[in-house]
Amino acid sequence: MAGLLSFCLLAIGCAATKDFNKQLSQIAGPYRFHIVQWEANTISKAVKQAICERDRTESTEVEKVNDYFATVARIKTLKSEIKAIKTGSKTGELASFEAELTELQQKRDSLAAAAEKVIARQLKDILSQQAIYNPLDKYVRLKVNFPPLDFKLEKPPHLLIISPREKIESMREIMLQQEMTTAEMEQIEGEVDKLGVSSIVVKLGGFGGTYPTFVTNEASLRFTVDAAAEEWLHQYLFFRPLGFRYAMDVLGVKRNYEIATMNETVASMAGKEIGERVVENYYPDLSADKKQDKKSGFDFDNEMREIRRAVDEYLAQGEVERAEEFMEEKRQYLASKGYHIRKLNQAYFAFHGAYADQPTSISPIGGEMERLREQSASLKDFLMTVSSMTSREDLLESLK
């Protein structure tokens, strides 16, 4: 399963010339993420951890979860302080901060296995409460999670997204190395853009194309449980009609952007609902890490929707250069409001717009999914209904 998912994410998303593919491979080749090598290393580490940690108690592990995320938060603060010192906006002992950062990163990595184990168990408990076990539950009555829920708290690969300039649509996605500098990302984008397309390299918060799945080791507890649930759901959906057709879309066998949006949206929505229940059950004192949508009266979500609508209108009229100028103007405007986006272009919206429950999307599928969830008796019913769909027409029919 993991191999096929990985192949899907590395495959061509739409027709392109052999010359284009050759040039693209030459640009991205030195930075490609090698999944097979990562899988082999991860399995080896997992075996060693299982042997070394078999006698550890659950109470000790739970304490380490809290310690892990406290360490992650301190690392984030330290990185901001180091950056401020290097840019001259703050004074301080740089060597001391960097030494503490190295020490904390090592501590975070040593605590990761325990945090993974506890959170996975909590997620499985919530799934069990919701009677969600496996994608073949209708035929296989075993109350066992399948695919087995497992994830690694580790920096995920980067993702290169390519979109045509004339319209917002993902035409190719390529996994890149976990460790990349901003300069390397911009170099790749610059070379790919010369091929007449729009590109962006993004940092992923999670990735379900491997087994175990990836979840970033730089986020809060709430983001982590949401992402771990979402990545498991992507693997779960792969064995259902909706997920299978999504794989066909990514492979380029049968393109269907609405199917891709439906698949991404249901995994995102259900993942957040499961994550919310984990927080309520196991971390009641934890305030949910909700984005501050408004700063000094500024509505980021609404602004992003308006930007997306305007860009679509420009592109529909064939004003490609004006659309790109407009996005850069708006990127600078957002930065002035405290929202820093490294690059805002067609590829950015092609990637983020696939999630119809996000402000970067103007797809009606998000609202339709929300209405169907409200009409569903349970999360399981919602998940089984949507995952059996093969088109947006099925979604609209269900709403009737």
N, C-alpha and C positions, 0 to 999 in steps of 0.2 A: 504493500500500500504506500509506504513512504517513498519508495523508488518511483512509483508512478506519479505521485503528487509532485515530487521534485522535478521529474521530467516535464510535467505540465508547466511548471513555473519557468522552466528554461527554454520552452519551445516558442516557435514563432506564433504570434497572435494574429497576424493577418498577412495576406499576400504581399510579398516584397521581392524585389529583384535579387538575383544571386549576387550581383555586385554590391548591393546595399548590405546584404547579410555578411559578405566577406569583409567589407570595411568595418562593419559593426563588431564582428568577431575580433578583428585586429585591435580595435580600440579597447574593448572590454576584456579581452582575453587575459592580460596580465593581472587583472583584478578579480577574476571569477572566484566565487565561493565553491570549494570542493566538498560536496555533500558526503560522498563516500568516505573520504578521509575523516571528516568530522564525526560521522556515525561510528567508525571504528574506534576513534579515540574516546568517544563518549561511552560506548559500551564497556570498554576496558576500565574506565574510571568508575562506572556504576558497579562493576563487580568488586572492585577494591573497596568502595564505600560500603557495600552491603556486608563485606566480611569484617571491616573495621568498626562498623556502627551497629552491629546486630544486638549488642547488649545495652544500648542506650535507652533510657526510659522516655515515655511520652512527655512527662512533665518537664524534663530537661530540654526536649526539643521545642516545646511550646515557648519556653523562656527564650530560646535562641531565635525564634521567629521575631519576637519583639526587639531583641538585640540586633538582629539582622537589619530590620528596617530603620532602626535608630541610627545604625552605622551608615546606611544608604543616604539618609537625610543629611548627616554630617558631611559626608563626601560631597554632596551637591553644594552645600554651603561653602566648603573649602575651595572647591573648583571656582566658584564665583569670586571668592576673595583673592585667589591666585591670579585670576584673569584681570581683576581690578588693579592689582599691584603691577602686573606686567604692562598694562595700558597707561599707568600713571595716574589713575583716578583715585588711588588709595595708597597709603604707605603701610609698610609692615615688613616683617622678616620673611622674605620669600623662601629661603632655604628651610626654615622651621615649618612653614605651612606645607611645603612639598614633601618633607619627611613624614609629617603627620598623615598626609594624603596617601602616601605609599603604604604606611602601616595600616591605615583603615581599609584600604583596598584589599590587602592580604587578609584582614580579619573578615571582611565581607565574603570573600571567596571561601574561607574556611567554614562559614556558617550557612552557606547556600544549600548544601545537601539536606540539612535538617529542616530548613524553611520549606524547601520543595516537598519534602515528605509530609510535613504537617498540613500544608495548604492543599496538597493533592488529596489527602484523607478527608479534609473538611469539604472539599468540592464533591467528592464521591458521596459523602453523607447527604449533602443537599440534593444531589441528583437522585439518590435513593428515595429521599422524602418526596420527590416529585415523580417517582416511578419511571425515571428516565434511565435506561440501562444500555440499550444497544439499538442500532438502526433497524435490526431485523426482529424487534420485539414482538411484532404481530405474529411471527412464525416461530421464533425461538424464545421460549418462556423462561430461560435462565436469567436470574437476576444478577447478571455480571456485566460490569462496564466493558463495552467494546466500542471502539478500540480502547485498550487499557489507558487510563488517564495518567499521563506522565509528562513532565516538562522540566526544562533546565533553566535556571536563573543565570543567564549568560547574555553577553552582548549579541543580539541577533545580526545576521548578515545585513548589508545594505541592499537596496533594491534600485536598479536603474529602470525607470519607466520612460517609454517613448510614445509620443502621440503625434499624429499629423499636425501641422500648423493650421490647416484649414478647418479643423473641427476637433472637438474634445473627445478623444477616444483612445484607450490604451491599445497600441498595436504591437507592443513587445515589452516583456519584463524579463530582466536578467539579474540573477542573484550575484552580488559582489561581496568581497571580503568583509569580515567583521571590523577589522581595524583599518580605517581610512581617514586621512586628513581632509579638511575642507578644500585645500588646494588640489588634492587628487580628485575629489569629487567634481570640482569646477573644471578641471582639465578634461575629464571624461565628457562632461556636458558640452564643453566648448567644441570638442572634436566631433561629437555625435550631432550637434546642431548644424555643423557644416554640411551634413548629409541632407539638409533640407527638412528636418523634423524638429520637434520640440522635445526636450529631454530634461529629466531631473533625477538626481540620486537622493534617496530619502533614507533616513534611519528608521528601521522598523521597531515597533513596540513588541511585536510578537511574530512568530512565523510557524505555520502548521504544516509545512512541506517536508519536515523531517520527523523522525521518531527517536527520542522524545521531541516534543515541540520546543520552540524557543520562547522565552519571555524575558524581556529586558531586565538587567540587574541594576537599573538606574532609576526605577520608579517607586511610587508609594505602594503600600500594602493594598489599597483599594484598586489601583490600576492593575496590580499584579494578579489579583484574584479574577478580575474581569477578563484580563487578557488570557489567562490560563484556561478559563472556561470557554472563551471564544475560540481559541485555537483547537481545543478538543472538539468543539462543535463543528468546526470545519472538517475534521477527519470523520466525524459521525455522519455529516451530510454527504460525504463522498460516496457512501454506500446507499444513498437514497436517490430517487429520480432527479431531484433538483440539483444535488451536488454532482451527480454524474454528468448532467448536461452542462454544468459550469466547467467541469474538466474538459469537456469537448470544446467549449468556448475558448478556454485558455490555450488548448492545443491548436486552435485554428481549424479544427475539423468542421465545426458548425458554430459560427459566430452568433452570439446573442447577448447584447449588452444588458438587456432587461433581466435575463437569467442571472448574469453576473451580479447585477445590483440586488436582485432578490436574495441570492445566496449570501452575499456579504452582509446585507441588512439583517437578515434573520439571525445570523451568527452573532452579530454585534448586539442586537436587541436581547436575545436570549442570554448571551454571556453576561450582560450587565444585570439582568434580573437574577441570575444565579449568583453573581458576585454580591449583589445587594443582600441576598439571603445569607450568604456566608458572613458578611459583616454584622448583620443583625443577630445571628446565632452565636458567633464566636468572638466578635469584637464590638460589643454594644457601646463601649465608651469611645469608639473611634468615629470621629465625624467624617462623613463621606467626602472624598476628595473631588468635589464638584468644581468645575472650572468657573472662575469668576467671569461671567458673561458680560458684566458691565463694570467699567472703570470710569468714574467721574461722569456717569450718565451715558457712556459709550456702549452701544450694543454690537458686539463683535459678530455674533451669529447673523444678525440682520444685515450687517455690512457685507459679510461674505456672500450672502445670498444675492444681494443687489449687484455685487461685482460679477458674480457668475452669470446672472441674467444679462448684464450689459455685454459681457464678453461673448456670450452666445449670439446676441443680436449683431454685434460687429462681424463675427465670423459668418453668420448667415447672409450678410450683405457683401461678403467677400473682402472686407476691410481687415485683413490679417495683421498688417503692420500697426494699424491704429489700435487693434485689440491688444497687441503686445505692449505698445506704449502705455495704454490705459492700465494694464496690469502692473507695470513697473511704477507708474504714478501712485496707484493704490497701495502697492507694497510699501512705498515710502510713507504714505499717509498712515497706514496701519502701524508702522514702526514709531511714528510720532505719538501714537496713542498707547504705546507700550506693548504692541504685538509684533514681534520680530519674526518675519518669514524670510528665510534665506533667498528663496527664488519663487516667484509667482508666475506661472505660465500655463500653457495648455496641458502639459504633462502633469503638473501639480493637480489641476482639477480632474484630470482623467483618473488619477490614483485616488484622491480623497473623495471624488464625486461618486464613486461606486458604493459608498455607504450612504444610503438614502435617509438615514436618521441623523446625518451630520449637516452643518450649515453650508458646506461646500457643494452640496447636491441640491438641485432644484427638481429632482425626480418626484413624481407623485407617489411612487412606490412606498416611500417612508410612511406617509400618512395612511396609505392603504394597509400596510402591515400593522400599524398601531391600532387601527379599527378592528382588524381581524383578531388581534391579541385581546382586545376588550371583549369581543364576542365569544372567545374561546373559554371553555370551562376550566382549563388548566394550562400550564406551560407545556406539558407533554402533548395535550391535544393540539395546541397551536403549532408546536414543532412538527408533529406528525402530519398535520394538515398541509403546512407549507412545504415540507420536505418531499411530499408526494407530487407536487406541482411540476409541470413541464413547460409552462408558459405564463406570461402575465395574465392572459385571458382566464386561466384557472384561478388566479388570485381575485380577479374582478368577479368571477362567477361565485366564489365562496362568499364574497361580501353581500351578494344578493340574498 
